[in-house]
Amino acid sequence: MDSLKYLSHYPEAIRKQVLELIEQEKLAHHLKTKYPKAHTLKTDKALFAYVNEIKSAFIKNAPTLSKVVYDGKINVIHNALGTHHIISRVQGIKLKSKNEIRIASIFKNVPLEFLEMIAVHELAHFREREHNKAFYSLCRYMQPSYHQVEFDVRLYLTQIDIFGKIEDWS
């Protein structure tokens, strides 16, 4: 069951179903059937515009985003899917704030729903620092299928651990 480290807090019945998909080598097929196409947001500029659209639509009074980029240094397997930073600097007598979101570059070739889930998660941190009830309510407000997509991202990470990336998502 160590192969299911991303699903460790899910019920035993669900983990058994996932193990069956793994044993039959059908996990990638399951994900590709559910999410047939990868997104087309390959550049940092396109990613910034996309995340800014989500922010503008759902949390208008959140701080302005300074930067949204794909980051090859984020180690998905051991660290995080994305990060958010609020960087404050003193410039003269003013305090300037920059708000950044970095998303692991492994998510350049995944379905749009996966990318949206990560963006929504990081944007929610600008309002709610902790992973509490209010945080997840905000995530569901921005992406109603948030919890299902988060589960599917966990399946994708399990797929990567065991079999490698799904290369032919197009």
Protein Blocks (a to p, Z undefined) as FASTA:
>chain_A
ZZmmmmmmpcfklmmmmmmmmmnopmmmmmmmmmmbccfblbfklmmmmmmmmmmmmmmm
bccdfbdcddfkbcfklmcmbdcddddddehjaccddddddddfklmmccfklmmmmmmm
mmmmmmmmbacfklmmmmmmmmmmlmmmmmmmmmmmmmmmmnopafkbZZ
